């Protein structure tokens, strides 16, 4: 993991705010540890798979918020363009989520 080494002094609150926003967007991972003085956060890179999944979920949420349930049939129609393996994986994930 790299530490931030700026040319100029950055305010702690600025760095904290940016890292918190990146965490909420799923672009960095955050773990909590108890340290001297209270709770501290340790940030690390999110995996590419986690980043993609988070981006897709946020995009779907935005589409549904903008267009309502009418966007769902359009999404299903686009499933015809994916491979059989991707279809099988998707069915497995849907089945798992429904349990």
N, CA, C and O atoms as a GROMACS GRO file, in nm:
protein
  396
    1UNK      N    1   0.085  -0.116   0.000
    1UNK     CA    2   0.000   0.000   0.000
    1UNK      C    3   0.090   0.123   0.000
    1UNK      O    4   0.195   0.125   0.064
    2UNK      N    5   0.046   0.224  -0.072
    2UNK     CA    6   0.124   0.347  -0.081
    2UNK      C    7   0.070   0.450   0.017
    2UNK      O    8  -0.050   0.456   0.044
    3UNK      N    9   0.160   0.528   0.070
    3UNK     CA   10   0.120   0.639   0.155
    3UNK      C   11   0.115   0.766   0.070
    3UNK      O   12   0.187   0.779  -0.028
    4UNK      N   13   0.029   0.858   0.109
    4UNK     CA   14   0.018   0.984   0.038
    4UNK      C   15   0.134   1.073   0.080
    4UNK      O   16   0.152   1.100   0.199
    5UNK      N   17   0.213   1.119  -0.017
    5UNK     CA   18   0.326   1.207   0.010
    5UNK      C   19   0.314   1.331  -0.078
    5UNK      O   20   0.382   1.341  -0.180
    6UNK      N   21   0.229   1.425  -0.038
    6UNK     CA   22   0.207   1.542  -0.122
    6UNK      C   23   0.323   1.641  -0.117
    6UNK      O   24   0.403   1.641  -0.023
    7UNK      N   25   0.331   1.726  -0.220
    7UNK     CA   26   0.430   1.833  -0.223
    7UNK      C   27   0.392   1.945  -0.127
    7UNK      O   28   0.477   2.017  -0.075
    8UNK      N   29   0.262   1.958  -0.104
    8UNK     CA   30   0.215   2.059  -0.009
    8UNK      C   31   0.133   1.989   0.098
    8UNK      O   32   0.088   1.875   0.080
    9UNK      N   33   0.114   2.055   0.208
    9UNK     CA   34   0.041   1.997   0.320
    9UNK      C   35  -0.109   1.988   0.288
    9UNK      O   36  -0.170   2.089   0.252
   10UNK      N   37  -0.166   1.870   0.300
   10UNK     CA   38  -0.310   1.851   0.280
   10UNK      C   39  -0.378   1.844   0.416
   10UNK      O   40  -0.323   1.789   0.512
   11UNK      N   41  -0.496   1.900   0.423
   11UNK     CA   42  -0.572   1.895   0.548
   11UNK      C   43  -0.621   1.752   0.570
   11UNK      O   44  -0.666   1.685   0.477
   12UNK      N   45  -0.613   1.706   0.694
   12UNK     CA   46  -0.660   1.573   0.730
   12UNK      C   47  -0.806   1.554   0.690
   12UNK      O   48  -0.844   1.449   0.639
   13UNK      N   49  -0.887   1.657   0.713
   13UNK     CA   50  -1.030   1.646   0.683
   13UNK      C   51  -1.055   1.631   0.533
   13UNK      O   52  -1.149   1.562   0.493
   14UNK      N   53  -0.972   1.693   0.450
   14UNK     CA   54  -0.986   1.680   0.305
   14UNK      C   55  -0.959   1.537   0.262
   14UNK      O   56  -1.037   1.478   0.187
   15UNK      N   57  -0.849   1.482   0.308
   15UNK     CA   58  -0.813   1.344   0.274
   15UNK      C   59  -0.919   1.248   0.327
   15UNK      O   60  -0.959   1.155   0.257
   16UNK      N   61  -0.964   1.270   0.449
   16UNK     CA   62  -1.065   1.184   0.510
   16UNK      C   63  -1.196   1.188   0.431
   16UNK      O   64  -1.258   1.084   0.409
   17UNK      N   65  -1.237   1.306   0.389
   17UNK     CA   66  -1.361   1.320   0.312
   17UNK      C   67  -1.351   1.249   0.178
   17UNK      O   68  -1.444   1.178   0.138
   18UNK      N   69  -1.240   1.266   0.109
   18UNK     CA   70  -1.221   1.201  -0.022
   18UNK      C   71  -1.221   1.050  -0.007
   18UNK      O   72  -1.286   0.980  -0.084
   19UNK      N   73  -1.149   0.998   0.092
   19UNK     CA   74  -1.145   0.854   0.114
   19UNK      C   75  -1.283   0.799   0.152
   19UNK      O   76  -1.320   0.690   0.108
   20UNK      N   77  -1.358   0.873   0.232
   20UNK     CA   78  -1.492   0.830   0.269
   20UNK      C   79  -1.582   0.824   0.147
   20UNK      O   80  -1.660   0.729   0.131
   21UNK      N   81  -1.574   0.923   0.060
   21UNK     CA   82  -1.655   0.923  -0.063
   21UNK      C   83  -1.616   0.809  -0.155
   21UNK      O   84  -1.703   0.744  -0.214
   22UNK      N   85  -1.487   0.783  -0.169
   22UNK     CA   86  -1.442   0.670  -0.250
   22UNK      C   87  -1.490   0.537  -0.192
   22UNK      O   88  -1.526   0.445  -0.266
   23UNK      N   89  -1.491   0.528  -0.060
   23UNK     CA   90  -1.541   0.407   0.006
   23UNK      C   91  -1.690   0.388  -0.023
   23UNK      O   92  -1.733   0.277  -0.055
   24UNK      N   93  -1.768   0.494  -0.013
   24UNK     CA   94  -1.912   0.486  -0.040
   24UNK      C   95  -1.941   0.447  -0.184
   24UNK      O   96  -2.044   0.386  -0.213
   25UNK      N   97  -1.851   0.482  -0.275
   25UNK     CA   98  -1.867   0.446  -0.416
   25UNK      C   99  -1.810   0.307  -0.446
   25UNK      O  100  -1.819   0.259  -0.559
   26UNK      N  101  -1.750   0.244  -0.345
   26UNK     CA  102  -1.696   0.111  -0.364
   26UNK      C  103  -1.562   0.108  -0.435
   26UNK      O  104  -1.521   0.004  -0.486
   27UNK      N  105  -1.493   0.220  -0.439
   27UNK     CA  106  -1.365   0.226  -0.509
   27UNK      C  107  -1.247   0.196  -0.418
   27UNK      O  108  -1.138   0.166  -0.467
   28UNK      N  109  -1.266   0.205  -0.288
   28UNK     CA  110  -1.165   0.162  -0.191
   28UNK      C  111  -1.235   0.082  -0.082
   28UNK      O  112  -1.354   0.101  -0.056
   29UNK      N  113  -1.161  -0.008  -0.020
   29UNK     CA  114  -1.212  -0.086   0.093
   29UNK      C  115  -1.169  -0.017   0.221
   29UNK      O  116  -1.067   0.052   0.225
   30UNK      N  117  -1.249  -0.037   0.326
   30UNK     CA  118  -1.216   0.025   0.454
   30UNK      C  119  -1.236  -0.078   0.565
   30UNK      O  120  -1.338  -0.146   0.570
   31UNK      N  121  -1.138  -0.088   0.651
   31UNK     CA  122  -1.152  -0.172   0.770
   31UNK      C  123  -1.133  -0.084   0.893
   31UNK      O  124  -1.063   0.017   0.888
   32UNK      N  125  -1.195  -0.125   1.001
   32UNK     CA  126  -1.192  -0.048   1.125
   32UNK      C  127  -1.101  -0.118   1.226
   32UNK      O  128  -1.108  -0.239   1.244
   33UNK      N  129  -1.016  -0.040   1.290
   33UNK     CA  130  -0.931  -0.093   1.395
   33UNK      C  131  -0.938   0.001   1.515
   33UNK      O  132  -0.954   0.122   1.501
   34UNK      N  133  -0.926  -0.058   1.631
   34UNK     CA  134  -0.919   0.022   1.753
   34UNK      C  135  -0.773   0.057   1.777
   34UNK      O  136  -0.687  -0.031   1.782
   35UNK      N  137  -0.747   0.184   1.792
   35UNK     CA  138  -0.611   0.228   1.816
   35UNK      C  139  -0.607   0.326   1.930
   35UNK      O  140  -0.708   0.354   1.995
   36UNK      N  141  -0.489   0.378   1.954
   36UNK     CA  142  -0.474   0.477   2.059
   36UNK      C  143  -0.554   0.600   2.017
   36UNK      O  144  -0.530   0.657   1.910
   37UNK      N  145  -0.646   0.642   2.099
   37UNK     CA  146  -0.728   0.757   2.068
   37UNK      C  147  -0.862   0.722   2.007
   37UNK      O  148  -0.942   0.812   1.980
   38UNK      N  149  -0.889   0.594   1.985
   38UNK     CA  150  -1.021   0.556   1.934
   38UNK      C  151  -1.016   0.475   1.806
   38UNK      O  152  -0.916   0.409   1.775
   39UNK      N  153  -1.126   0.481   1.732
   39UNK     CA  154  -1.142   0.403   1.609
   39UNK      C  155  -1.063   0.468   1.496
   39UNK      O  156  -1.064   0.590   1.480
   40UNK      N  157  -0.995   0.384   1.419
   40UNK     CA  158  -0.920   0.432   1.304
   40UNK      C  159  -0.960   0.348   1.182
   40UNK      O  160  -0.997   0.232   1.196
   41UNK      N  161  -0.951   0.408   1.065
   41UNK     CA  162  -0.983   0.338   0.942
   41UNK      C  163  -0.855   0.310   0.865
   41UNK      O  164  -0.765   0.392   0.857
   42UNK      N  165  -0.851   0.189   0.810
   42UNK     CA  166  -0.742   0.149   0.721
   42UNK      C  167  -0.804   0.131   0.583
   42UNK      O  168  -0.897   0.053   0.567
   43UNK      N  169  -0.753   0.203   0.484
   43UNK     CA  170  -0.806   0.198   0.348
   43UNK      C  171  -0.714   0.116   0.260
   43UNK      O  172  -0.592   0.118   0.276
   44UNK      N  173  -0.773   0.044   0.165
   44UNK     CA  174  -0.697  -0.031   0.066
   44UNK      C  175  -0.773  -0.030  -0.066
   44UNK      O  176  -0.891   0.007  -0.072
   45UNK      N  177  -0.704  -0.070  -0.171
   45UNK     CA  178  -0.767  -0.073  -0.302
   45UNK      C  179  -0.879  -0.177  -0.306
   45UNK      O  180  -0.866  -0.284  -0.247
   46UNK      N  181  -0.987  -0.146  -0.375
   46UNK     CA  182  -1.091  -0.245  -0.401
   46UNK      C  183  -1.043  -0.330  -0.519
   46UNK      O  184  -0.970  -0.281  -0.606
   47UNK      N  185  -1.085  -0.455  -0.523
   47UNK     CA  186  -1.046  -0.541  -0.635
   47UNK      C  187  -1.117  -0.493  -0.761
   47UNK      O  188  -1.223  -0.431  -0.752
   48UNK      N  189  -1.061  -0.521  -0.877
   48UNK     CA  190  -1.129  -0.484  -1.002
   48UNK      C  191  -1.270  -0.544  -1.012
   48UNK      O  192  -1.362  -0.479  -1.062
   49UNK      N  193  -1.287  -0.666  -0.964
   49UNK     CA  194  -1.419  -0.730  -0.969
   49UNK      C  195  -1.518  -0.655  -0.880
   49UNK      O  196  -1.632  -0.633  -0.919
   50UNK      N  197  -1.475  -0.617  -0.761
   50UNK     CA  198  -1.561  -0.541  -0.670
   50UNK      C  199  -1.596  -0.405  -0.730
   50UNK      O  200  -1.710  -0.359  -0.719
   51UNK      N  201  -1.499  -0.342  -0.793
   51UNK     CA  202  -1.521  -0.211  -0.853
   51UNK      C  203  -1.623  -0.221  -0.967
   51UNK      O  204  -1.714  -0.139  -0.977
   52UNK      N  205  -1.607  -0.324  -1.053
   52UNK     CA  206  -1.702  -0.343  -1.163
   52UNK      C  207  -1.842  -0.371  -1.110
   52UNK      O  208  -1.939  -0.313  -1.158
   53UNK      N  209  -1.852  -0.461  -1.013
   53UNK     CA  210  -1.983  -0.496  -0.957
   53UNK      C  211  -2.051  -0.375  -0.896
   53UNK      O  212  -2.172  -0.355  -0.914
   54UNK      N  213  -1.975  -0.293  -0.826
   54UNK     CA  214  -2.030  -0.173  -0.764
   54UNK      C  215  -2.075  -0.073  -0.870
   54UNK      O  216  -2.181  -0.011  -0.856
   55UNK      N  217  -1.996  -0.057  -0.975
   55UNK     CA  218  -2.032   0.034  -1.083
   55UNK      C  219  -2.160  -0.011  -1.154
   55UNK      O  220  -2.248   0.070  -1.183
   56UNK      N  221  -2.171  -0.141  -1.181
   56UNK     CA  222  -2.291  -0.194  -1.246
   56UNK      C  223  -2.413  -0.172  -1.156
   56UNK      O  224  -2.518  -0.130  -1.203
   57UNK      N  225  -2.399  -0.200  -1.026
   57UNK     CA  226  -2.512  -0.184  -0.934
   57UNK      C  227  -2.556  -0.038  -0.927
   57UNK      O  228  -2.676  -0.009  -0.930
   58UNK      N  229  -2.460   0.054  -0.918
   58UNK     CA  230  -2.496   0.196  -0.913
   58UNK      C  231  -2.562   0.241  -1.043
   58UNK      O  232  -2.655   0.322  -1.040
   59UNK      N  233  -2.515   0.188  -1.156
   59UNK     CA  234  -2.574   0.223  -1.285
   59UNK      C  235  -2.718   0.172  -1.294
   59UNK      O  236  -2.807   0.244  -1.337
   60UNK      N  237  -2.739   0.047  -1.252
   60UNK     CA  238  -2.875  -0.007  -1.253
   60UNK      C  239  -2.967   0.073  -1.161
   60UNK      O  240  -3.081   0.103  -1.198
   61UNK      N  241  -2.919   0.106  -1.044
   61UNK     CA  242  -3.000   0.187  -0.952
   61UNK      C  243  -3.037   0.322  -1.014
   61UNK      O  244  -3.150   0.368  -0.999
   62UNK      N  245  -2.942   0.384  -1.084
   62UNK     CA  246  -2.969   0.512  -1.149
   62UNK      C  247  -3.071   0.497  -1.261
   62UNK      O  248  -3.160   0.581  -1.276
   63UNK      N  249  -3.059   0.391  -1.340
   63UNK     CA  250  -3.154   0.367  -1.449
   63UNK      C  251  -3.295   0.345  -1.394
   63UNK      O  252  -3.392   0.401  -1.446
   64UNK      N  253  -3.306   0.264  -1.291
   64UNK     CA  254  -3.437   0.236  -1.233
   64UNK      C  255  -3.496   0.362  -1.170
   64UNK      O  256  -3.616   0.386  -1.179
   65UNK      N  257  -3.411   0.442  -1.105
   65UNK     CA  258  -3.459   0.567  -1.046
   65UNK      C  259  -3.507   0.664  -1.154
   65UNK      O  260  -3.605   0.736  -1.134
   66UNK      N  261  -3.437   0.666  -1.268
   66UNK     CA  262  -3.472   0.760  -1.374
   66UNK      C  263  -3.593   0.716  -1.455
   66UNK      O  264  -3.677   0.797  -1.492
   67UNK      N  265  -3.601   0.585  -1.484
   67UNK     CA  266  -3.704   0.536  -1.576
   67UNK      C  267  -3.807   0.445  -1.511
   67UNK      O  268  -3.904   0.406  -1.576
   68UNK      N  269  -3.788   0.411  -1.386
   68UNK     CA  270  -3.882   0.323  -1.318
   68UNK      C  271  -3.870   0.179  -1.367
   68UNK      O  272  -3.773   0.144  -1.434
   69UNK      N  273  -3.968   0.098  -1.333
   69UNK     CA  274  -3.962  -0.044  -1.367
   69UNK      C  275  -3.961  -0.072  -1.518
   69UNK      O  276  -3.929  -0.183  -1.559
   70UNK      N  277  -3.994   0.027  -1.600
   70UNK     CA  278  -3.997   0.005  -1.745
   70UNK      C  279  -3.859  -0.027  -1.802
   70UNK      O  280  -3.850  -0.078  -1.914
   71UNK      N  281  -3.752   0.001  -1.729
   71UNK     CA  282  -3.617  -0.028  -1.777
   71UNK      C  283  -3.585  -0.178  -1.768
   71UNK      O  284  -3.497  -0.226  -1.839
   72UNK      N  285  -3.654  -0.251  -1.682
   72UNK     CA  286  -3.623  -0.392  -1.660
   72UNK      C  287  -3.640  -0.475  -1.788
   72UNK      O  288  -3.550  -0.554  -1.818
   73UNK      N  289  -3.750  -0.462  -1.866
   73UNK     CA  290  -3.759  -0.540  -1.991
   73UNK      C  291  -3.646  -0.510  -2.088
   73UNK      O  292  -3.600  -0.600  -2.159
   74UNK      N  293  -3.601  -0.387  -2.094
   74UNK     CA  294  -3.489  -0.352  -2.183
   74UNK      C  295  -3.362  -0.424  -2.139
   74UNK      O  296  -3.283  -0.467  -2.223
   75UNK      N  297  -3.342  -0.435  -2.010
   75UNK     CA  298  -3.225  -0.507  -1.959
   75UNK      C  299  -3.235  -0.655  -1.995
   75UNK      O  300  -3.137  -0.715  -2.040
   76UNK      N  301  -3.353  -0.714  -1.977
   76UNK     CA  302  -3.372  -0.854  -2.012
   76UNK      C  303  -3.351  -0.877  -2.161
   76UNK      O  304  -3.293  -0.979  -2.199
   77UNK      N  305  -3.396  -0.787  -2.245
   77UNK     CA  306  -3.376  -0.801  -2.390
   77UNK      C  307  -3.229  -0.804  -2.426
   77UNK      O  308  -3.189  -0.875  -2.518
   78UNK      N  309  -3.148  -0.728  -2.354
   78UNK     CA  310  -3.004  -0.725  -2.384
   78UNK      C  311  -2.933  -0.853  -2.341
   78UNK      O  312  -2.819  -0.876  -2.381
   79UNK      N  313  -2.998  -0.936  -2.260
   79UNK     CA  314  -2.936  -1.061  -2.216
   79UNK      C  315  -2.915  -1.158  -2.331
   79UNK      O  316  -2.833  -1.249  -2.321
   80UNK      N  317  -2.989  -1.140  -2.442
   80UNK     CA  318  -2.972  -1.226  -2.558
   80UNK      C  319  -2.834  -1.211  -2.620
   80UNK      O  320  -2.790  -1.299  -2.695
   81UNK      N  321  -2.765  -1.104  -2.591
   81UNK     CA  322  -2.634  -1.076  -2.650
   81UNK      C  323  -2.518  -1.137  -2.573
   81UNK      O  324  -2.403  -1.126  -2.616
   82UNK      N  325  -2.544  -1.200  -2.459
   82UNK     CA  326  -2.434  -1.256  -2.381
   82UNK      C  327  -2.417  -1.404  -2.411
   82UNK      O  328  -2.508  -1.469  -2.462
   83UNK      N  329  -2.300  -1.458  -2.381
   83UNK     CA  330  -2.267  -1.597  -2.412
   83UNK      C  331  -2.343  -1.695  -2.323
   83UNK      O  332  -2.401  -1.656  -2.221
   84UNK      N  333  -2.342  -1.822  -2.363
   84UNK     CA  334  -2.410  -1.927  -2.285
   84UNK      C  335  -2.347  -1.939  -2.146
   84UNK      O  336  -2.418  -1.956  -2.047
   85UNK      N  337  -2.213  -1.930  -2.139
   85UNK     CA  338  -2.145  -1.940  -2.009
   85UNK      C  339  -2.187  -1.824  -1.918
   85UNK      O  340  -2.215  -1.846  -1.800
   86UNK      N  341  -2.193  -1.703  -1.972
   86UNK     CA  342  -2.236  -1.588  -1.893
   86UNK      C  343  -2.381  -1.604  -1.850
   86UNK      O  344  -2.418  -1.564  -1.739
   87UNK      N  345  -2.465  -1.661  -1.937
   87UNK     CA  346  -2.605  -1.685  -1.903
   87UNK      C  347  -2.616  -1.784  -1.788
   87UNK      O  348  -2.694  -1.764  -1.695
   88UNK      N  349  -2.536  -1.892  -1.794
   88UNK     CA  350  -2.536  -1.992  -1.688
   88UNK      C  351  -2.491  -1.931  -1.556
   88UNK      O  352  -2.552  -1.955  -1.452
   89UNK      N  353  -2.384  -1.852  -1.560
   89UNK     CA  354  -2.335  -1.785  -1.440
   89UNK      C  355  -2.440  -1.690  -1.382
   89UNK      O  356  -2.459  -1.684  -1.261
   90UNK      N  357  -2.507  -1.618  -1.470
   90UNK     CA  358  -2.610  -1.524  -1.426
   90UNK      C  359  -2.727  -1.598  -1.362
   90UNK      O  360  -2.778  -1.554  -1.258
   91UNK      N  361  -2.771  -1.708  -1.422
   91UNK     CA  362  -2.881  -1.787  -1.365
   91UNK      C  363  -2.843  -1.838  -1.226
   91UNK      O  364  -2.925  -1.837  -1.134
   92UNK      N  365  -2.718  -1.884  -1.212
   92UNK     CA  366  -2.672  -1.933  -1.083
   92UNK      C  367  -2.676  -1.822  -0.977
   92UNK      O  368  -2.720  -1.845  -0.865
   93UNK      N  369  -2.631  -1.703  -1.014
   93UNK     CA  370  -2.630  -1.591  -0.920
   93UNK      C  371  -2.771  -1.548  -0.883
   93UNK      O  372  -2.798  -1.515  -0.767
   94UNK      N  373  -2.861  -1.548  -0.981
   94UNK     CA  374  -3.001  -1.510  -0.952
   94UNK      C  375  -3.063  -1.612  -0.859
   94UNK      O  376  -3.132  -1.576  -0.764
   95UNK      N  377  -3.038  -1.741  -0.886
   95UNK     CA  378  -3.093  -1.846  -0.802
   95UNK      C  379  -3.040  -1.835  -0.658
   95UNK      O  380  -3.115  -1.852  -0.562
   96UNK      N  381  -2.912  -1.806  -0.646
   96UNK     CA  382  -2.850  -1.790  -0.514
   96UNK      C  383  -2.909  -1.670  -0.440
   96UNK      O  384  -2.934  -1.676  -0.320
   97UNK      N  385  -2.931  -1.560  -0.513
   97UNK     CA  386  -2.986  -1.439  -0.451
   97UNK      C  387  -3.130  -1.459  -0.405
   97UNK      O  388  -3.174  -1.397  -0.308
   98UNK      N  389  -3.205  -1.545  -0.473
   98UNK     CA  390  -3.345  -1.567  -0.438
   98UNK      C  391  -3.361  -1.656  -0.315
   98UNK      O  392  -3.468  -1.658  -0.254
   99UNK      N  393  -3.256  -1.727  -0.280
   99UNK     CA  394  -3.264  -1.816  -0.162
   99UNK      C  395  -3.259  -1.742  -0.034
   99UNK      O  396  -3.265  -1.803   0.073
   0.00000   0.00000   0.00000
